Amino acid sequence: MEEQKHSLQPDQVANIEKSLRMIADIVKQKGREILNEFPITPPQFVALQWLHEFGDMTIGELSSKMYLACSTTTDLVDRMEKNELVERVKDTNDRRVVRIHLLDKGTTIIREVIQQRQGYLQGVLDNFSVEEVNLLEKSVNFLYEEMKRDAKAWKSF
């Protein structure tokens, strides 16, 4: 996307922000509908997604990712452990540290929910031309990379 820089119109930025927000809301709502088929709550699903994406984490790390208090995350993990979605394991390098480990049942739920979400998106994208899908993929990836880079810059302050 190395095209010349241009000045954005305020209404363009507003429209893009609104569209992204509305898309996120629809994806979240669709995700919740899909989750109704599984014995899991939306916050549990979010926790499982973090563990699936980044591997074992401490309660503190998971709390930070989810923007929850450690006590709330502990309760969440307790319920997930009871349902055999995760287990607590001692860190191999430091026995005082306990990490939350995703079990097969949790991984299966994540994969099935994501598959159904992708199926939903596939149905929507069937209305797009190949060129539109390619442009959308390229643009969304570029936006994500720029936002990720920007987020890292903010953390360094």
Backbone as CSV, one residue per row, in Angstrom:
resi,resn,N_x,N_y,N_z,CA_x,CA_y,CA_z,C_x,C_y,C_z
1,MET,0.830,-1.199,0.000,0.000,0.000,0.000,0.867,1.252,0.000
2,GLU,1.957,1.216,-0.691,2.861,2.352,-0.765,2.393,3.338,-1.828
3,GLU,1.323,4.028,-1.534,0.851,5.060,-2.440,1.179,6.390,-1.791
4,GLN,0.988,7.449,-2.532,1.333,8.753,-1.985,0.435,9.084,-0.790
5,LYS,1.027,9.822,0.155,0.281,10.254,1.338,-0.781,11.273,0.906
6,HIS,-1.893,11.238,1.583,-2.947,12.187,1.268,-3.607,12.602,2.570
7,SER,-4.303,13.711,2.500,-5.006,14.139,3.708,-6.404,13.525,3.693
8,LEU,-6.725,12.911,4.785,-8.035,12.276,4.905,-9.081,13.316,5.257
9,GLN,-10.254,13.106,4.769,-11.370,13.965,5.127,-11.927,13.473,6.464
10,PRO,-12.286,14.385,7.362,-12.814,13.959,8.671,-13.996,12.993,8.564
11,ASP,-14.861,13.204,7.564,-16.017,12.311,7.429,-15.580,10.913,6.984
12,GLN,-14.461,10.801,6.238,-13.943,9.481,5.866,-13.488,8.726,7.110
13,VAL,-12.744,9.410,7.952,-12.255,8.790,9.191,-13.443,8.370,10.049
14,ALA,-14.423,9.236,10.170,-15.618,8.921,10.965,-16.350,7.706,10.388
15,ASN,-16.480,7.653,9.061,-17.165,6.529,8.419,-16.402,5.223,8.612
16,ILE,-15.079,5.265,8.471,-14.261,4.065,8.654,-14.350,3.585,10.098
17,GLU,-14.232,4.518,11.034,-14.309,4.142,12.458,-15.657,3.523,12.771
18,LYS,-16.725,4.125,12.273,-18.070,3.606,12.531,-18.234,2.218,11.906
19,SER,-17.780,2.045,10.683,-17.884,0.742,10.013,-17.116,-0.331,10.772
20,LEU,-15.905,-0.003,11.197,-15.110,-0.977,11.967,-15.814,-1.349,13.272
21,ARG,-16.378,-0.345,13.938,-17.096,-0.594,15.197,-18.312,-1.473,14.968
22,MET,-19.056,-1.186,13.902,-20.264,-1.966,13.605,-19.904,-3.398,13.195
23,ILE,-18.833,-3.553,12.417,-18.364,-4.890,12.034,-17.971,-5.673,13.283
24,ALA,-17.226,-5.024,14.186,-16.817,-5.693,15.426,-18.036,-6.121,16.242
25,ASP,-19.060,-5.270,16.281,-20.289,-5.614,17.005,-20.985,-6.820,16.385
26,ILE,-21.060,-6.855,15.060,-21.714,-7.980,14.378,-20.935,-9.269,14.608
27,VAL,-19.598,-9.198,14.497,-18.760,-10.380,14.731,-18.938,-10.867,16.172
28,LYS,-18.968,-9.926,17.107,-19.154,-10.289,18.517,-20.513,-10.947,18.734
29,GLN,-21.569,-10.369,18.162,-22.916,-10.917,18.303,-23.013,-12.298,17.664
30,LYS,-22.440,-12.437,16.467,-22.453,-13.731,15.775,-21.684,-14.750,16.618
31,GLY,-20.569,-14.321,17.172,-19.772,-15.192,18.035,-20.560,-15.661,19.249
32,ARG,-21.340,-14.749,19.826,-22.156,-15.124,20.997,-23.241,-16.123,20.619
33,GLU,-23.823,-15.951,19.440,-24.833,-16.911,18.968,-24.200,-18.290,18.807
34,ILE,-23.014,-18.327,18.246,-22.300,-19.594,18.065,-21.950,-20.203,19.422
35,LEU,-21.535,-19.349,20.361,-21.156,-19.840,21.697,-22.313,-20.493,22.439
36,ASN,-23.549,-20.112,22.085,-24.716,-20.714,22.744,-24.757,-22.227,22.559
37,GLU,-24.068,-22.726,21.523,-24.029,-24.166,21.268,-22.995,-24.885,22.151
38,PHE,-22.199,-24.115,22.889,-21.111,-24.689,23.678,-21.296,-24.366,25.159
39,PRO,-20.762,-25.233,26.035,-20.901,-25.005,27.479,-19.845,-24.017,27.987
40,ILE,-19.914,-22.786,27.488,-18.877,-21.806,27.794,-19.464,-20.398,27.716
41,THR,-18.976,-19.503,28.558,-19.440,-18.110,28.561,-18.535,-17.274,27.658
42,PRO,-19.027,-16.114,27.206,-18.172,-15.245,26.379,-16.820,-14.890,27.033
43,PRO,-16.779,-14.526,28.336,-15.466,-14.237,28.929,-14.541,-15.464,28.946
44,GLN,-15.109,-16.638,29.143,-14.298,-17.860,29.097,-13.736,-18.060,27.694
45,PHE,-14.548,-17.777,26.688,-14.076,-17.910,25.315,-12.916,-16.956,25.044
46,VAL,-13.036,-15.722,25.524,-11.963,-14.732,25.341,-10.675,-15.242,25.996
47,ALA,-10.796,-15.782,27.207,-9.624,-16.324,27.905,-9.015,-17.477,27.108
48,LEU,-9.853,-18.373,26.606,-9.361,-19.501,25.809,-8.661,-19.012,24.542
49,GLN,-9.203,-17.969,23.924,-8.579,-17.420,22.715,-7.173,-16.907,23.018
50,TRP,-7.018,-16.178,24.126,-5.690,-15.669,24.496,-4.717,-16.819,24.713
51,LEU,-5.159,-17.838,25.422,-4.294,-18.995,25.693,-3.959,-19.743,24.406
52,HIS,-4.939,-19.848,23.521,-4.726,-20.526,22.242,-3.714,-19.759,21.390
53,GLU,-3.830,-18.438,21.406,-2.975,-17.587,20.577,-1.558,-17.446,21.121
54,PHE,-1.423,-17.333,22.449,-0.121,-16.991,23.033,0.470,-18.065,23.942
55,GLY,-0.250,-19.173,24.139,0.281,-20.245,24.980,0.025,-20.003,26.460
56,ASP,0.647,-20.820,27.290,0.428,-20.766,28.734,0.733,-19.380,29.296
57,MET,-0.091,-18.955,30.264,0.069,-17.647,30.901,-0.215,-17.764,32.385
58,THR,0.318,-16.830,33.137,-0.032,-16.727,34.551,-1.396,-16.026,34.637
59,ILE,-1.992,-16.088,35.820,-3.257,-15.364,36.054,-3.048,-13.876,35.793
60,GLY,-1.936,-13.341,36.264,-1.646,-11.914,36.080,-1.552,-11.526,34.615
61,GLU,-0.873,-12.355,33.818,-0.739,-12.076,32.382,-2.096,-12.137,31.692
62,LEU,-2.875,-13.152,32.020,-4.201,-13.300,31.427,-5.114,-12.147,31.853
63,SER,-5.044,-11.764,33.118,-5.836,-10.627,33.627,-5.512,-9.363,32.853
64,SER,-4.231,-9.145,32.614,-3.784,-7.959,31.894,-4.319,-7.961,30.462
65,LYS,-4.261,-9.094,29.786,-4.747,-9.198,28.402,-6.251,-8.955,28.328
66,MET,-6.966,-9.428,29.358,-8.428,-9.343,29.347,-8.956,-8.077,30.028
67,TYR,-8.047,-7.276,30.588,-8.433,-6.074,31.329,-9.391,-6.402,32.474
68,LEU,-9.058,-7.453,33.220,-9.858,-7.872,34.371,-8.996,-7.865,35.628
69,ALA,-9.648,-7.771,36.769,-8.931,-7.907,38.040,-8.458,-9.356,38.178
70,CYS,-7.343,-9.540,38.865,-6.815,-10.903,39.059,-7.836,-11.804,39.743
71,SER,-8.585,-11.253,40.697,-9.578,-12.071,41.408,-10.678,-12.553,40.454
72,THR,-11.087,-11.703,39.528,-12.101,-12.074,38.541,-11.562,-13.158,37.609
73,THR,-10.318,-12.990,37.186,-9.691,-13.976,36.298,-9.514,-15.301,37.016
74,THR,-9.172,-15.251,38.294,-9.025,-16.482,39.084,-10.342,-17.250,39.114
75,ASP,-11.450,-16.544,39.357,-12.771,-17.187,39.359,-13.087,-17.793,37.991
76,LEU,-12.756,-17.055,36.935,-12.978,-17.523,35.568,-12.188,-18.812,35.315
77,VAL,-10.919,-18.804,35.703,-10.053,-19.976,35.511,-10.544,-21.149,36.356
78,ASP,-11.014,-20.878,37.572,-11.563,-21.944,38.425,-12.700,-22.679,37.701
79,ARG,-13.620,-21.905,37.111,-14.757,-22.513,36.403,-14.293,-23.273,35.161
80,MET,-13.325,-22.708,34.449,-12.817,-23.382,33.242,-12.061,-24.656,33.613
81,GLU,-11.378,-24.631,34.729,-10.654,-25.821,35.184,-11.645,-26.914,35.580
82,LYS,-12.728,-26.516,36.236,-13.777,-27.458,36.628,-14.404,-28.125,35.397
83,ASN,-14.511,-27.361,34.293,-15.086,-27.882,33.047,-14.041,-28.535,32.140
84,GLU,-12.844,-28.712,32.673,-11.734,-29.383,31.965,-11.344,-28.702,30.659
85,LEU,-11.403,-27.362,30.659,-10.974,-26.577,29.499,-9.513,-26.162,29.638
86,VAL,-9.094,-25.947,30.886,-7.718,-25.548,31.196,-7.258,-26.291,32.445
87,GLU,-5.947,-26.218,32.701,-5.408,-26.735,33.956,-4.307,-25.800,34.428
88,ARG,-4.094,-25.801,35.717,-2.991,-25.038,36.296,-1.768,-25.948,36.331
89,VAL,-0.646,-25.418,35.853,0.603,-26.193,35.875,1.718,-25.333,36.458
90,LYS,2.605,-25.970,37.198,3.746,-25.247,37.758,4.751,-24.955,36.646
91,ASP,5.316,-23.761,36.674,6.324,-23.360,35.697,7.562,-24.242,35.875
92,THR,8.123,-24.712,34.777,9.284,-25.606,34.868,10.534,-24.874,35.358
93,ASN,10.608,-23.560,35.107,11.777,-22.784,35.531,11.649,-22.236,36.946
94,ASP,10.429,-21.987,37.385,10.208,-21.419,38.717,8.954,-22.058,39.303
95,ARG,9.142,-22.983,40.220,8.025,-23.759,40.788,7.008,-22.886,41.530
96,ARG,7.390,-21.656,41.861,6.437,-20.758,42.555,5.409,-20.191,41.579
97,VAL,5.739,-20.212,40.307,4.864,-19.641,39.271,3.916,-20.711,38.739
98,VAL,2.634,-20.358,38.693,1.619,-21.268,38.159,1.104,-20.680,36.855
99,ARG,1.083,-21.511,35.833,0.608,-21.077,34.518,-0.709,-21.784,34.191
100,ILE,-1.516,-21.110,33.385,-2.781,-21.679,32.929,-2.505,-22.312,31.568
101,HIS,-2.831,-23.584,31.459,-2.558,-24.357,30.247,-3.871,-24.785,29.605
102,LEU,-4.002,-24.555,28.308,-5.186,-24.922,27.541,-5.202,-26.431,27.307
103,LEU,-6.321,-27.066,27.657,-6.470,-28.510,27.437,-7.144,-28.774,26.092
104,ASP,-7.127,-30.031,25.665,-7.693,-30.417,24.362,-9.139,-29.973,24.190
105,LYS,-9.939,-30.122,25.244,-11.355,-29.748,25.164,-11.500,-28.246,24.872
106,GLY,-10.652,-27.426,25.497,-10.664,-25.983,25.252,-10.234,-25.657,23.834
107,THR,-9.193,-26.345,23.357,-8.705,-26.147,21.989,-9.773,-26.518,20.966
108,THR,-10.478,-27.606,21.220,-11.539,-28.055,20.312,-12.642,-27.007,20.218
109,ILE,-13.046,-26.457,21.345,-14.093,-25.432,21.347,-13.635,-24.216,20.550
110,ILE,-12.405,-23.751,20.797,-11.870,-22.592,20.069,-11.910,-22.859,18.568
111,ARG,-11.397,-24.007,18.161,-11.348,-24.335,16.725,-12.739,-24.393,16.105
112,GLU,-13.687,-25.006,16.805,-15.042,-25.132,16.260,-15.729,-23.773,16.140
113,VAL,-15.572,-22.932,17.150,-16.196,-21.612,17.116,-15.576,-20.769,16.000
114,ILE,-14.255,-20.793,15.898,-13.587,-20.017,14.851,-13.979,-20.529,13.471
115,GLN,-14.098,-21.852,13.323,-14.538,-22.430,12.041,-15.922,-21.915,11.659
116,GLN,-16.822,-21.864,12.642,-18.177,-21.377,12.361,-18.171,-19.885,12.035
117,ARG,-17.338,-19.110,12.737,-17.214,-17.681,12.442,-16.704,-17.486,11.018
118,GLN,-15.692,-18.274,10.648,-15.135,-18.178,9.305,-16.168,-18.588,8.259
119,GLY,-16.991,-19.572,8.582,-18.070,-19.980,7.683,-19.057,-18.850,7.462
120,TYR,-19.384,-18.145,8.535,-20.276,-16.986,8.429,-19.656,-15.920,7.522
121,LEU,-18.375,-15.610,7.768,-17.683,-14.598,6.974,-17.587,-15.028,5.513
122,GLN,-17.350,-16.312,5.299,-17.299,-16.859,3.922,-18.603,-16.562,3.196
123,GLY,-19.716,-16.781,3.877,-21.022,-16.519,3.274,-21.201,-15.060,2.896
124,VAL,-20.714,-14.160,3.745,-20.806,-12.731,3.449,-19.890,-12.380,2.278
125,LEU,-18.673,-12.917,2.302,-17.692,-12.592,1.255,-18.032,-13.202,-0.098
126,ASP,-18.933,-14.170,-0.119,-19.377,-14.751,-1.393,-20.015,-13.690,-2.305
127,ASN,-20.475,-12.582,-1.699,-21.076,-11.498,-2.470,-20.034,-10.543,-3.047
128,PHE,-18.754,-10.756,-2.744,-17.668,-9.901,-3.199,-16.994,-10.520,-4.428
129,SER,-16.414,-9.678,-5.250,-15.603,-10.185,-6.365,-14.247,-10.624,-5.808
130,VAL,-13.503,-11.370,-6.597,-12.161,-11.805,-6.188,-11.289,-10.581,-5.903
131,GLU,-11.376,-9.569,-6.757,-10.578,-8.348,-6.583,-10.951,-7.641,-5.274
132,GLU,-12.239,-7.585,-4.977,-12.678,-6.930,-3.737,-12.179,-7.681,-2.506
133,VAL,-12.223,-8.997,-2.552,-11.723,-9.800,-1.424,-10.224,-9.575,-1.261
134,ASN,-9.482,-9.579,-2.370,-8.035,-9.356,-2.307,-7.702,-7.984,-1.737
135,LEU,-8.420,-6.961,-2.183,-8.196,-5.601,-1.686,-8.561,-5.504,-0.202
136,LEU,-9.677,-6.104,0.175,-10.096,-6.089,1.576,-9.046,-6.763,2.463
137,GLU,-8.594,-7.944,2.047,-7.584,-8.665,2.827,-6.314,-7.825,2.976
138,LYS,-5.856,-7.262,1.882,-4.637,-6.444,1.899,-4.822,-5.211,2.799
139,SER,-5.953,-4.561,2.671,-6.221,-3.341,3.446,-6.361,-3.628,4.938
140,VAL,-7.097,-4.670,5.272,-7.293,-5.014,6.687,-5.957,-5.427,7.321
141,ASN,-5.166,-6.208,6.605,-3.851,-6.603,7.121,-2.951,-5.393,7.321
142,PHE,-2.972,-4.471,6.363,-2.164,-3.256,6.467,-2.610,-2.420,7.664
143,LEU,-3.912,-2.255,7.824,-4.452,-1.505,8.957,-4.025,-2.143,10.273
144,TYR,-4.143,-3.457,10.355,-3.753,-4.181,11.575,-2.272,-3.974,11.886
145,GLU,-1.416,-4.119,10.887,0.029,-3.944,11.103,0.358,-2.523,11.557
146,GLU,-0.287,-1.530,10.954,-0.064,-0.139,11.350,-0.519,0.107,12.790
147,MET,-1.683,-0.456,13.143,-2.206,-0.268,14.501,-1.334,-0.996,15.519
148,LYS,-0.847,-2.157,15.154,0.019,-2.928,16.042,1.328,-2.161,16.281
149,ARG,1.890,-1.624,15.199,3.129,-0.849,15.301,2.903,0.393,16.167
150,ASP,1.789,1.059,15.954,1.449,2.249,16.718,1.256,1.922,18.207
151,ALA,0.607,0.765,18.477,0.377,0.348,19.871,1.706,0.099,20.572
152,LYS,2.660,-0.526,19.871,3.988,-0.755,20.449,4.695,0.549,20.762
153,ALA,4.541,1.522,19.870,5.160,2.834,20.083,4.589,3.497,21.328
154,TRP,3.282,3.379,21.525,2.641,3.971,22.698,3.123,3.313,23.986
155,LYS,3.323,1.987,23.941,3.778,1.277,25.142,5.174,1.687,25.568
156,SER,5.973,2.207,24.632,7.339,2.560,24.966,7.441,3.909,25.676
157,PHE,6.343,4.653,25.780,6.360,5.942,26.485,6.336,5.775,27.970
